[in-house]
Amino acid sequence: MNITNEDIKEVLMEVPEGHRHVRTRISLKDGTEFIFQEAAMANIVRAFITVKTHPEKTSVRLKGRRSEKRKTGYAEWQLIEE
């Protein structure tokens, strides 16, 4: 699925009531909605910035995996750069 700017009806980024972390909702004109947790968006943004600013890197691949050894407060499921 290729999503263009013209396919997007609305993007809402907010901290929902009763939550502490940002959620991002992307609503498409066809009624499809994607809701991303803060950690997912943070990883996507970091990958984007790396590709845009790194003098040699032209791609970044993030793979989801369970992390047994993680920092306090971090989720068990992580998107890790390969």
C-alpha positions in Angstrom: 0.0 0.0 0.0 1.4 3.4 -1.1 -0.1 6.2 0.9 0.3 9.7 -0.6 -0.4 13.1 0.9 -3.6 13.3 -1.1 -4.8 10.0 0.5 -4.7 11.5 4.0 -7.8 13.2 5.4 -6.4 14.0 8.8 -3.5 13.4 11.2 -4.2 13.8 14.9 -1.3 13.7 17.4 -2.3 13.9 21.0 -2.0 12.5 24.5 -5.4 10.9 25.1 -7.2 11.5 28.3 -6.0 9.1 31.0 -2.7 8.4 29.1 0.8 9.7 29.4 2.1 9.0 25.9 1.4 10.5 22.5 -0.8 8.6 20.1 -0.9 9.5 16.4 -4.0 8.7 14.4 -3.8 8.9 10.6 -7.2 8.9 8.9 -7.4 8.2 5.2 -10.0 9.5 2.8 -11.3 5.9 2.3 -12.1 5.6 6.0 -9.0 3.5 7.0 -7.4 4.6 10.2 -3.9 3.9 11.6 -3.1 4.5 15.3 0.5 4.5 16.3 1.9 4.5 19.8 4.5 7.0 20.8 7.4 4.5 20.6 6.5 3.5 17.1 6.4 7.1 15.9 9.6 7.9 17.7 11.4 5.0 15.9 10.0 6.0 12.5 11.0 9.6 13.0 14.5 8.6 14.0 14.9 6.4 11.0 13.6 9.2 8.7 16.1 11.7 10.1 18.9 9.2 9.8 18.2 8.6 6.1 17.7 12.4 5.4 20.8 13.6 7.2 23.4 10.8 7.2 26.1 11.4 4.6 26.2 7.8 3.4 23.1 5.9 4.6 20.3 5.6 2.1 18.1 3.2 4.0 17.2 2.1 7.5 15.3 -1.1 8.3 13.6 -1.5 11.7 12.6 -5.0 12.8 10.2 -5.7 15.6 11.4 -8.1 18.3 11.0 -8.9 21.9 13.8 -7.4 24.1 14.6 -9.3 27.3 17.5 -6.9 28.2 16.0 -3.4 28.1 16.2 -0.2 30.1 13.8 0.4 32.9 10.5 1.8 31.6 11.0 0.5 28.0 8.5 -1.7 26.4 9.2 -5.4 25.9 8.5 -5.2 22.1 11.0 -2.9 20.4 11.7 -1.8 16.8 15.4 -2.3 16.4 17.6 -1.0 13.6 19.2 -3.8 11.5 
